[in-house]
Amino acid sequence: MRWIALVACAALSACASSSQTFGPDGEVAYNLNCSGLARTWGMCLEKAGEICQTRGYRIISSSADTGALMTAAANPSGGFASGGTTISRSMVIACKQ
């Protein structure tokens, strides 16, 4: 049962997400998020292709950042600490007309 839950989580986290927004000149644009260790810039580019299809797209902006994450917790029976890396990637695109 745990195996199924892990596979489902991995499948859900493997896609880039998108939301509609507006570009600097008022045109319809899309904010693509491909953050996380399991995602890549390629996933953002693939999502852009899915959205714009044969029209193609223009990248308005893109940004990336890497950081550290530390979590700690304690209770009467003990405590724990864990650390990791966070990767943030986003891109704004507009479909060509």
Buried (B, 14 or more C-beta within 10 A) or exposed (E): EEEEEEEEEEEEEEBBBBEEEEBEEEEEBBBBBBBBEBBBBEBBBBBBEEBBEEEEBBEBEBEEEEEEEEEEEEEEEEEEEEEEEEBEBBBBBBBEE
